Amino acid sequence: MGQTLFEKIWESHIVVEKQNEPALIYIDRHLVHEVTSPQAFDGLRMNDRKVRRPDLTIATMDHNVPTSDRSLPILDQTSAIQIKTLENNCKDFGIKLFDINSPNQGIVHVIGPQLGITLPGSTIVCGDSHTSTHGAFGALALGIGTSEVEHVLASQTLWLEKPKTFEVRVEGKRKNPHAVTAKDIILSIIKNIGTAGGTGTVIEYRGEGITDLSMDQRMTICNMSIEGGARAGLIAPDQKTFEYLRGREYTPKNYESLVDSWKDILKTDSDATFDKQFILDINDISPQVSWGTNPGMTCDVDEPIPSPDKFSNGDANQKRGAEKALEYMALESGTMIEDIKIDRVFIGSCTNARLEDLIEASKIVKGQKVASSVNAMVVPGSQMVKKQAEEMGLDKIFIDANFEWREAGCSMCLGMNPDILSPGERCASTSNRNFEGRQGNGGRTHLVSPVMAAAAAINGHFVDVRKLDLN
Amino acid sequence: MKGNIIKYARDNIDTDVIIPGQYLKVHDYAELATHAMEGLDPDFHSKVKEGDFILSGKNFGCGSSREHAPIALSHCGVKAILALSFARIFYRNSVDGAFLLPIEISQDAYDGISEGDEIDIDVSKNEIKNITKNQTYKMKPFSEIIGKIIAAGGLFKYKPDQD
């Protein structure tokens, strides 16, 4: 019987595997950032261990770096210490670091692909749940905790239970691909499979609705695999993948021969079977807006917020969850999404802060002004994205419309740096999590695509971007 | 292992409410513990006692990979989480650092156990006894690897069988 793409990558990375035992898996690339690594480096020191493969380990600082003027000192002392600690750890252990002043600094999941560090068929880990992003290149990319970070630093391997396989097939063609985006596809998938629908599995996204997408869009899809509970998300590499990675700063010298080998191997065999399957037809899907406090609590932009009864389908905990979510979000079921007014707009994060996201959002913003009641910001995913956007004049479009144009980092996605919501503030956000307090204590998050966020900024409330001329 | 239950009758308790992002810069575990569950239950720190267990619904610990979440809970005395299901990264983080036991329970155990009940967990028998109500439930056994990591006392003490 044939194998799935996941099974092929898994098998080619087994160091040790016995019957009914976990496997020791070799890790090709380890990405490190300032928040989940300090204790791991301390552990190495305590046990007098070295980093086994510093040449396969790459670090940057993204979670709590300020996104304001970088010539100024970092005011938050605990952030400054964490950033300094990463610098010292990288120096002590011989690890390549893209620090706060590097032109390659940025969100770890944005810079990996941009620098050609993320490669098809490889295993990639990082102490961050959104590591799944790199699966867009056909890499098995897993988010891990700090103990496992230490284990990989020390051994370049991980003990893993073999995940199950989950085919998510996206069929059809979007009628208006500028208005209905990859973000809407993945939110729609999570709405249907639920936030635990992918637990214990690696999702492979397949079908015309996936192969049609650009690499930037595919990363948005794989990025949110974790919000559906999956260990990782994968998309088989194709011509778009190979072209994206060609000629980047860290793309291997023997790239063309690698591509030749990948073309034959890195796909699911036609007679392979998956443990689980879900099919989404996107011919008629709408822009999505989350209304609750997890990404599964999402509806179409032209729908009313569902009642807890309708949402829960008879499940008592789901019903209670929906009631609590509406209370936290200060919303009532039956309210039309377009009637929800917003205070803040955040275009950023490893989900939606790549160049294409900013280009698409800028089309809506051009020549317009942010509504007077709204405070809006754009935080590019990396300094390279920022530079490319500036070369295209996108910064001017956003600044002229009264958006703030910031330096790269995770920023208001998770509220670790000064970019946070105040209690009660409502935000249209291109990030990945609408958990209670995620963007700041008491803050209310609605997850949307970059074009939906841009349109909300201009109008002061959500609007169905299919009504706008986006071409 | 005996302890009392703190029950959160809901699904999807995420790591952002277990330990909000603003505290991920805190390296002192005792201080981290004072902020455990702050995003969900500001009274948690005043009511939790050494040896307590948390009982909750599906997909406990979803979201961020922050190991700070099981660390914060364990450093305020929580010895086990009993839940209908767990998000995988939280689950592994809990046992890798030997912080606490993530125990998968059945729907009848979830429904039958209440806030404050005294519980006795016997991992060797895969049994959960509700002492307060004199009821006994089965827990889902740990998988091979998880059982071995727990028995060893964490990921760094685990050694594979040498056969």
Interface residues (C-beta under 8 A of the other chain):
Chain A: V16 K18 N20 E21 P22 L24 V35 T36 P38 Q39 G43 N47 H63 N64 D76 T78 S79 I81 Q82 G127 D128 S129 G143 I144 G145 T146 S147 E148 E150 H151 W159 E161 T195 A196 T199 G200 I226 G229 R231 N294 N317 Q318 R320 G321 K324 L414 G415 M416 I420 R433 F435 E436 G437 R438 N441
Chain B: A9 R10 D11 N12 D14 D16 V17 P20 G21 Q22 L24 K25 V26 H27 G39 L40 G57 K58 N59 C62 G63 S64 S65 R66 E67 S85 A87 R88 I89 R92 N93 D96 G97 S143 E144 I145 I149 G154 L155 F156 Y158 P160 D161
